[in-house]
Amino acid sequence: MSANASWFRRGLQGVLNAVAAVGTLWIFAIMLLIVADVVGRNFFAMPIIGVAEIAARSVVAIVFLMLPAAALNGTLIRADFLQRGLNRLAPKSVVTLEVLFGLTGAVLFALVALAAWPDTVRAWTSDEFFGVRGVWTLPTLPFRMIVVGGSAATALAFFVEALGRLPILGPGRAL
């Protein structure tokens, strides 16, 4: 990996890890909100309105905040029984599969970002919200933007991960 590519990957990794840390803090905040709702509901007969809806939207947002770092750091869960067997027989074939996995992930998450974009634009132009008008509402735009941004960042992470493995294969080497 060249010095510029290494610098880019380290910078990207730092940014994506920081975004994942925001997702972790969000989990903690949702946990506190749910506990406060349970305490308010059971001890004071005063539930917090909208906790279920906020938690439901938050789960999706948290996933898309944490997914890019997991893709770049190689910490996504996968069944590696095939890779272990192939690694004994043909180690380069495992690298080839990992490059294909990365490129496939990049394409799929780019498609997710493209598919989510029209709904994000509509949420922006129509001031879309969820909740009960007059009781409480929350705009959907931030959540939709997290899905688009997280998908695009995951696509980039998969692409960078795949490119980083290409030098291992090298030209003219047998798989």
Residue frames relative to the residue before (quaternion, step in Angstrom):
aa qw qx qy qz dx dy dz
M 1.0000 0.0000 0.0000 0.0000 0.00 0.00 0.00
S 0.4491 -0.7016 0.4851 0.2659 3.57 -0.85 0.96
A 0.6669 -0.5083 0.3630 0.4064 3.55 -1.28 0.35
N 0.6571 0.5053 -0.3158 0.4617 3.60 0.98 -0.81
A 0.6541 0.5010 -0.3142 0.4715 3.58 0.98 -0.84
S 0.6449 0.5175 -0.3172 0.4645 3.56 1.00 -0.81
W 0.6391 0.5168 -0.3145 0.4750 3.57 1.01 -0.84
F 0.6529 0.5114 -0.3118 0.4636 3.59 0.95 -0.90
R 0.6661 0.5052 -0.3068 0.4550 3.58 0.89 -0.92
R 0.6581 0.5010 -0.3164 0.4645 3.61 0.92 -0.84
G 0.6528 0.5063 -0.3121 0.4691 3.58 0.98 -0.81
L 0.6521 0.5039 -0.3035 0.4783 3.56 0.97 -0.91
Q 0.6459 0.5242 -0.3164 0.4560 3.56 0.96 -0.86
G 0.6428 0.5211 -0.3213 0.4604 3.59 0.99 -0.77
V 0.6629 0.4947 -0.3010 0.4746 3.57 0.94 -0.90
L 0.7002 0.4710 -0.2832 0.4558 3.59 0.82 -0.98
N 0.6275 0.5133 -0.3421 0.4751 3.60 1.06 -0.62
A 0.6264 0.5201 -0.3350 0.4742 3.61 1.07 -0.68
V 0.6425 0.5053 -0.3183 0.4801 3.58 1.00 -0.81
A 0.6399 0.5100 -0.3227 0.4757 3.60 1.01 -0.78
A 0.6128 0.5400 -0.3471 0.4609 3.59 1.08 -0.66
V 0.5992 0.5347 -0.3529 0.4801 3.59 1.11 -0.67
G 0.6337 0.5271 -0.3220 0.4658 3.59 1.02 -0.79
T 0.6447 0.5146 -0.3150 0.4694 3.57 1.01 -0.79
L 0.6507 0.4962 -0.3117 0.4829 3.59 0.97 -0.82
W 0.6174 0.5415 -0.3381 0.4596 3.58 1.07 -0.74
I 0.6094 0.5363 -0.3508 0.4669 3.61 1.02 -0.75
F 0.6554 0.5098 -0.3054 0.4661 3.57 0.92 -0.91
A 0.6589 0.5068 -0.3092 0.4620 3.61 0.95 -0.87
I 0.6486 0.5004 -0.3182 0.4772 3.60 0.96 -0.82
M 0.6192 0.5411 -0.3402 0.4561 3.56 1.01 -0.79
L 0.6663 0.4904 -0.3000 0.4749 3.60 0.91 -0.90
L 0.6394 0.5284 -0.3224 0.4561 3.58 1.00 -0.82
I 0.6666 0.4919 -0.3035 0.4707 3.59 0.93 -0.87
V 0.6446 0.5047 -0.3245 0.4739 3.60 0.95 -0.82
A 0.6481 0.5078 -0.3197 0.4689 3.60 0.94 -0.84
D 0.6377 0.5186 -0.3257 0.4673 3.59 1.02 -0.76
V 0.6621 0.4987 -0.3093 0.4662 3.60 0.91 -0.88
V 0.6563 0.4935 -0.3118 0.4780 3.60 0.93 -0.86
G 0.6717 0.4977 -0.2999 0.4595 3.59 0.86 -0.91
R 0.6687 0.5063 -0.2923 0.4594 3.56 0.98 -0.87
N 0.7760 0.3951 -0.1994 0.4495 3.59 0.79 -1.01
F 0.7759 0.3562 -0.1972 0.4819 3.60 0.98 -0.71
F 0.8010 0.2630 -0.1250 0.5231 3.58 1.08 -0.63
A 0.3590 -0.7481 0.4715 0.2985 3.59 1.33 -0.04
M 0.5827 0.5390 -0.3766 0.4776 3.58 1.09 0.81
P 0.0925 -0.8196 0.5635 0.0465 3.60 0.16 1.21
I 0.4603 -0.6276 0.5411 0.3185 3.54 -1.27 0.38
I 0.3935 -0.7469 0.4904 0.2164 3.55 -0.63 1.14
G 0.8345 0.2687 -0.1975 0.4387 3.55 -1.06 0.87
V 0.3816 0.7476 -0.4829 0.2493 3.60 1.21 0.07
A 0.6552 0.5175 -0.3268 0.4429 3.61 0.88 -0.87
E 0.6763 0.4884 -0.2946 0.4661 3.59 0.92 -0.87
I 0.6502 0.5063 -0.3155 0.4705 3.57 0.97 -0.85
A 0.6572 0.5045 -0.3131 0.4642 3.59 0.93 -0.86
A 0.6467 0.5241 -0.3258 0.4483 3.59 0.95 -0.83
R 0.6798 0.4612 -0.2899 0.4910 3.61 0.90 -0.86
S 0.6446 0.5522 -0.3215 0.4197 3.55 1.03 -0.78
V 0.5947 0.5779 -0.3744 0.4149 3.59 1.01 -0.71
V 0.6641 0.4915 -0.3007 0.4764 3.58 0.90 -0.92
A 0.6638 0.5070 -0.3081 0.4553 3.59 0.88 -0.92
I 0.6519 0.5204 -0.3160 0.4520 3.59 0.93 -0.87
V 0.6262 0.5326 -0.3381 0.4582 3.59 0.97 -0.82
F 0.7298 0.4284 -0.2501 0.4704 3.59 0.83 -0.96
L 0.5874 0.5266 -0.3813 0.4820 3.60 1.24 -0.15
M 0.7509 0.4160 -0.2122 0.4669 3.58 1.00 -0.80
L 0.5666 0.6568 -0.3670 0.3358 3.58 1.12 -0.61
P 0.6583 0.5158 -0.3528 0.4197 3.67 0.79 -0.78
A 0.6582 0.4947 -0.3185 0.4697 3.62 0.93 -0.80
A 0.6394 0.5189 -0.3296 0.4618 3.58 0.99 -0.78
A 0.6468 0.5137 -0.3218 0.4629 3.59 0.99 -0.78
L 0.7075 0.4576 -0.2712 0.4652 3.60 0.87 -0.89
N 0.7101 0.4552 -0.2579 0.4712 3.59 1.00 -0.79
G 0.4445 -0.7165 0.4379 0.3119 3.59 1.28 -0.13
T 0.5052 0.6711 -0.4070 0.3589 3.58 1.12 0.61
L 0.3718 0.6997 -0.5190 0.3206 3.58 1.16 0.45
I 0.4912 -0.6485 0.4919 0.3103 3.56 -1.08 0.71
R 0.1411 0.7717 -0.6134 0.0910 3.55 -1.00 0.85
A 0.4700 -0.6334 0.5298 0.3118 3.53 -1.23 0.52
D 0.0926 -0.8495 0.5192 0.0134 3.57 -0.44 1.18
F 0.3015 0.7759 -0.5101 0.2164 3.59 1.18 0.38
L 0.6410 0.5080 -0.3199 0.4782 3.60 1.04 -0.72
Q 0.6569 0.5214 -0.3105 0.4475 3.57 0.95 -0.87
R 0.6411 0.5277 -0.3370 0.4437 3.60 0.95 -0.79
G 0.6668 0.4911 -0.2987 0.4743 3.57 0.97 -0.84
L 0.6746 0.4895 -0.2902 0.4701 3.56 0.94 -0.89
N 0.6088 0.5795 -0.3549 0.4093 3.58 1.03 -0.72
R 0.6460 0.5059 -0.3204 0.4735 3.58 1.09 -0.66
L 0.7290 0.4404 -0.2360 0.4679 3.58 0.99 -0.86
A 0.8026 -0.0607 0.1078 0.5836 3.58 0.82 -1.03
P 0.2506 -0.8237 0.4886 0.1415 3.60 0.12 1.26
K 0.6403 0.5341 -0.3380 0.4366 3.61 1.01 -0.70
S 0.6004 0.5637 -0.3730 0.4273 3.59 1.10 -0.55
V 0.5997 0.5468 -0.3574 0.4623 3.59 1.13 -0.59
V 0.6444 0.5013 -0.3182 0.4818 3.58 0.98 -0.82
T 0.6236 0.5341 -0.3335 0.4634 3.59 1.01 -0.80
L 0.6560 0.5004 -0.3072 0.4743 3.59 0.94 -0.87
E 0.6580 0.5054 -0.3161 0.4600 3.59 0.97 -0.79
V 0.6167 0.5165 -0.3415 0.4861 3.60 1.08 -0.67
L 0.6633 0.4926 -0.3031 0.4748 3.60 0.93 -0.87
F 0.6174 0.5378 -0.3313 0.4689 3.57 1.04 -0.77
G 0.6715 0.5000 -0.2914 0.4628 3.58 0.93 -0.91
L 0.6769 0.4810 -0.2979 0.4709 3.57 0.91 -0.88
T 0.6327 0.5160 -0.3288 0.4747 3.59 1.03 -0.75
G 0.6449 0.5155 -0.3132 0.4693 3.58 0.97 -0.84
A 0.6372 0.5292 -0.3264 0.4554 3.58 1.00 -0.83
V 0.6730 0.4847 -0.2989 0.4720 3.59 0.89 -0.90
L 0.6783 0.5037 -0.3072 0.4380 3.60 0.83 -0.94
F 0.7146 0.4365 -0.2766 0.4715 3.59 0.85 -0.85
A 0.5707 0.5395 -0.3870 0.4832 3.59 1.17 -0.41
L 0.6473 0.5048 -0.3140 0.4770 3.59 1.04 -0.75
V 0.6135 0.5274 -0.3485 0.4733 3.61 1.05 -0.70
A 0.6508 0.5091 -0.3167 0.4657 3.60 0.92 -0.88
L 0.6671 0.4931 -0.3004 0.4708 3.59 0.93 -0.87
A 0.6679 0.4991 -0.3043 0.4607 3.59 0.98 -0.80
A 0.6975 0.4655 -0.2725 0.4718 3.61 1.04 -0.71
W 0.5216 0.6844 -0.3977 0.3184 3.60 1.17 -0.47
P 0.6700 0.4974 -0.3411 0.4329 3.69 0.76 -0.84
D 0.6469 0.5036 -0.3242 0.4720 3.61 1.00 -0.74
T 0.6211 0.5348 -0.3340 0.4654 3.58 1.10 -0.67
V 0.6488 0.5001 -0.3107 0.4821 3.58 0.96 -0.86
R 0.6518 0.5089 -0.3162 0.4648 3.59 0.95 -0.85
A 0.6332 0.5189 -0.3315 0.4689 3.61 1.01 -0.76
W 0.6376 0.5254 -0.3135 0.4681 3.59 1.09 -0.74
T 0.7522 0.4248 -0.2284 0.4490 3.58 0.75 -1.04
S 0.7608 0.3751 -0.2075 0.4872 3.59 1.07 -0.60
D 0.3684 -0.7354 0.4835 0.2994 3.60 1.28 -0.02
E 0.0832 0.8312 -0.5384 0.1105 3.55 0.94 0.98
F 0.0109 -0.7931 0.6086 -0.0205 3.57 -1.05 0.78
F 0.2151 -0.7226 0.6197 0.2180 3.52 -1.31 0.07
G 0.5001 0.5976 -0.4980 0.3805 3.52 -1.22 0.56
V 0.5385 -0.5914 0.4836 0.3556 3.55 -1.29 -0.34
R 0.4249 -0.7146 0.4956 0.2512 3.56 -0.56 1.19
G 0.7782 0.2865 -0.2466 0.5014 3.54 -0.85 1.01
V 0.7076 0.3782 -0.2529 0.5406 3.59 1.20 -0.40
W 0.6943 -0.3312 0.2338 0.5947 3.57 0.78 -1.10
T 0.0182 -0.7828 0.6220 0.0047 3.55 -1.10 0.68
L 0.1088 -0.7607 0.6370 0.0603 3.51 -1.28 0.48
P 0.4525 -0.6937 0.4744 0.2983 3.63 -0.80 0.88
T 0.4216 -0.7108 0.5064 0.2464 3.57 -1.08 0.73
L 0.4805 0.7157 -0.4217 0.2811 3.60 1.18 -0.45
P 0.6743 0.4828 -0.3434 0.4408 3.67 0.71 -0.82
F 0.6530 0.5106 -0.3156 0.4619 3.58 0.99 -0.79
R 0.6618 0.4961 -0.3002 0.4752 3.58 0.97 -0.85
M 0.6433 0.5148 -0.3262 0.4634 3.59 1.02 -0.74
I 0.6162 0.5351 -0.3452 0.4634 3.59 1.06 -0.67
V 0.6387 0.5162 -0.3296 0.4657 3.60 0.99 -0.78
V 0.6773 0.4756 -0.2975 0.4760 3.61 0.86 -0.92
G 0.6967 0.4727 -0.2783 0.4623 3.58 0.81 -0.98
G 0.6607 0.5065 -0.3030 0.4639 3.56 0.98 -0.83
S 0.6407 0.5108 -0.3202 0.4755 3.57 1.04 -0.75
A 0.6614 0.4943 -0.3057 0.4740 3.58 0.92 -0.88
A 0.6652 0.4918 -0.3046 0.4721 3.60 0.95 -0.83
T 0.6313 0.5153 -0.3329 0.4745 3.59 1.06 -0.69
A 0.6182 0.5292 -0.3390 0.4721 3.59 1.03 -0.77
L 0.6595 0.4983 -0.3027 0.4745 3.58 0.93 -0.89
A 0.6495 0.5232 -0.3177 0.4511 3.59 0.94 -0.87
F 0.6541 0.4972 -0.3135 0.4762 3.59 0.93 -0.86
F 0.6518 0.5207 -0.3131 0.4538 3.59 0.96 -0.86
V 0.6603 0.4946 -0.3004 0.4786 3.59 0.93 -0.90
E 0.6388 0.5237 -0.3193 0.4644 3.58 0.99 -0.81
A 0.6595 0.4964 -0.3066 0.4739 3.60 0.95 -0.85
L 0.6648 0.5007 -0.3064 0.4620 3.59 0.90 -0.88
G 0.6385 0.5467 -0.3214 0.4361 3.57 1.05 -0.72
R 0.6865 0.4725 -0.2814 0.4757 3.59 1.16 -0.50
L 0.5036 0.6866 -0.4153 0.3201 3.60 1.17 -0.39
P 0.6555 0.5141 -0.3513 0.4274 3.67 0.83 -0.75
I 0.5644 0.5950 -0.3909 0.4179 3.60 1.15 -0.50
L 0.6488 0.5162 -0.3174 0.4604 3.57 1.04 -0.78
G 0.1167 -0.8372 0.5217 0.1151 3.56 0.93 -0.92
P 0.5411 -0.6296 0.4420 0.3397 3.59 -1.14 0.54
G 0.8492 0.2176 -0.1541 0.4559 3.53 -1.11 0.74
R 0.5465 0.6009 -0.4197 0.4052 3.60 1.17 0.22
A 0.4884 -0.6717 0.4763 0.2887 3.55 -1.01 0.79
L 0.4224 -0.6719 0.5456 0.2692 3.51 -1.17 0.67
